[in-house]
Amino acid sequence: MIFGKMWAAFRAQLNKLANVFFEADPVAQMRYEYDRSVEQLKEGRTGLEMYRALVEKVTRQVKVNEAHVLKLEAQTKAYLKAGDRETAAKFALELEKARTELKQNQEQLAMHEGSYENNLKKIQNAMKKLGDVRNRIDKQEADLKMSEAEAEVAKLAEQFNFNVTTDFGQLEDVMQKKIDRNRAAVRVSADMSQEGIASIEAEERMEGQMAEDALQRMEVEMGIRTPETSQSAPAEKQLGPAQTN
């Protein structure tokens, strides 16, 4: 009685452990059961192929019997026509035996054909059901993964609450301050780049006036203009930055 209780307790623990593995990955368990059923179906198909070989053997035997019966019938009729009743009687007796054997083989063939068709239908139905099971497993796996993803998204939605009082909110504030500093540095660089523009423009005006003077002197040298016509009223020159009062 003690050993019985110990065995019962041991089986209970094994069942508990099995349930843990069963619930840990139900999809894997379903695929295992599916694969096991496929293996059993393969064994059944092998048996069906062997049985079909038997049916083919009986079919061949029936054809041989039918040919033998036809031959004996022809021989019996031939001897009767020839008037040889004694030989015809021997062939007639053999013909009856051949017909009896043919009938027995035909009955066996019908029985084996019926059994084969029934087993074939069972295996075809099992294959169809296995296909449905495979589709259900794929759907269940997809639904399970989708539900797990939705659960994770729900958790993240709770964690990623960008409130200023949370860690994520504080981190967002730090990043925004860095963005502001970077933009400020860019603006300062742009403002400083305007320094010296007035001096550059004054220098360009001075170079332009010097080029105009040189061109006028060359025109005088070439006789295009006289020194008197080249003495025009001097334009107000601004060689430096404009003076403001």
FENKA-V640628 format. One record per residue. RES is the residue in one small letter. PHI is phi as a letter, one per 30 degrees, with the letter a starting at -180 (none if undefined). Layout:
BEGIN
res:RES phi:PHI
res:RES phi:PHI
END
This chain:
BEGIN
res:m phi:none
res:i phi:d
res:f phi:d
res:g phi:d
res:k phi:d
res:m phi:d
res:w phi:d
res:a phi:d
res:a phi:d
res:f phi:d
res:r phi:d
res:a phi:d
res:q phi:d
res:l phi:d
res:n phi:d
res:k phi:d
res:l phi:d
res:a phi:d
res:n phi:d
res:v phi:d
res:f phi:d
res:f phi:d
res:e phi:d
res:a phi:d
res:d phi:b
res:p phi:d
res:v phi:d
res:a phi:d
res:q phi:d
res:m phi:d
res:r phi:d
res:y phi:d
res:e phi:d
res:y phi:d
res:d phi:d
res:r phi:d
res:s phi:d
res:v phi:d
res:e phi:d
res:q phi:d
res:l phi:d
res:k phi:d
res:e phi:d
res:g phi:d
res:r phi:d
res:t phi:d
res:g phi:d
res:l phi:d
res:e phi:d
res:m phi:d
res:y phi:d
res:r phi:d
res:a phi:d
res:l phi:d
res:v phi:d
res:e phi:d
res:k phi:d
res:v phi:d
res:t phi:d
res:r phi:d
res:q phi:d
res:v phi:d
res:k phi:d
res:v phi:d
res:n phi:d
res:e phi:d
res:a phi:d
res:h phi:d
res:v phi:d
res:l phi:d
res:k phi:d
res:l phi:d
res:e phi:d
res:a phi:d
res:q phi:d
res:t phi:d
res:k phi:d
res:a phi:d
res:y phi:d
res:l phi:d
res:k phi:d
res:a phi:d
res:g phi:i
res:d phi:c
res:r phi:d
res:e phi:d
res:t phi:d
res:a phi:d
res:a phi:d
res:k phi:d
res:f phi:d
res:a phi:d
res:l phi:d
res:e phi:d
res:l phi:d
res:e phi:d
res:k phi:d
res:a phi:d
res:r phi:d
res:t phi:d
res:e phi:d
res:l phi:d
res:k phi:d
res:q phi:d
res:n phi:d
res:q phi:d
res:e phi:d
res:q phi:d
res:l phi:d
res:a phi:d
res:m phi:d
res:h phi:d
res:e phi:d
res:g phi:d
res:s phi:d
res:y phi:d
res:e phi:d
res:n phi:d
res:n phi:d
res:l phi:d
res:k phi:d
res:k phi:d
res:i phi:d
res:q phi:d
res:n phi:d
res:a phi:d
res:m phi:d
res:k phi:d
res:k phi:d
res:l phi:d
res:g phi:d
res:d phi:d
res:v phi:d
res:r phi:d
res:n phi:d
res:r phi:d
res:i phi:d
res:d phi:d
res:k phi:d
res:q phi:d
res:e phi:d
res:a phi:d
res:d phi:d
res:l phi:d
res:k phi:d
res:m phi:d
res:s phi:d
res:e phi:d
res:a phi:d
res:e phi:d
res:a phi:d
res:e phi:d
res:v phi:d
res:a phi:d
res:k phi:d
res:l phi:d
res:a phi:d
res:e phi:d
res:q phi:d
res:f phi:d
res:n phi:c
res:f phi:d
res:n phi:d
res:v phi:d
res:t phi:d
res:t phi:c
res:d phi:d
res:f phi:d
res:g phi:d
res:q phi:d
res:l phi:d
res:e phi:d
res:d phi:d
res:v phi:d
res:m phi:d
res:q phi:d
res:k phi:d
res:k phi:d
res:i phi:d
res:d phi:d
res:r phi:d
res:n phi:d
res:r phi:d
res:a phi:d
res:a phi:d
res:v phi:d
res:r phi:d
res:v phi:d
res:s phi:d
res:a phi:d
res:d phi:d
res:m phi:d
res:s phi:d
res:q phi:d
res:e phi:d
res:g phi:i
res:i phi:d
res:a phi:d
res:s phi:d
res:i phi:d
res:e phi:d
res:a phi:d
res:e phi:d
res:e phi:d
res:r phi:d
res:m phi:d
res:e phi:d
res:g phi:d
res:q phi:d
res:m phi:d
res:a phi:d
res:e phi:d
res:d phi:d
res:a phi:d
res:l phi:d
res:q phi:d
res:r phi:d
res:m phi:d
res:e phi:d
res:v phi:d
res:e phi:d
res:m phi:d
res:g phi:i
res:i phi:d
res:r phi:b
res:t phi:c
res:p phi:d
res:e phi:d
res:t phi:d
res:s phi:d
res:q phi:d
res:s phi:c
res:a phi:d
res:p phi:d
res:a phi:d
res:e phi:d
res:k phi:c
res:q phi:b
res:l phi:d
res:g phi:b
res:p phi:d
res:a phi:d
res:q phi:d
res:t phi:c
res:n phi:d
END
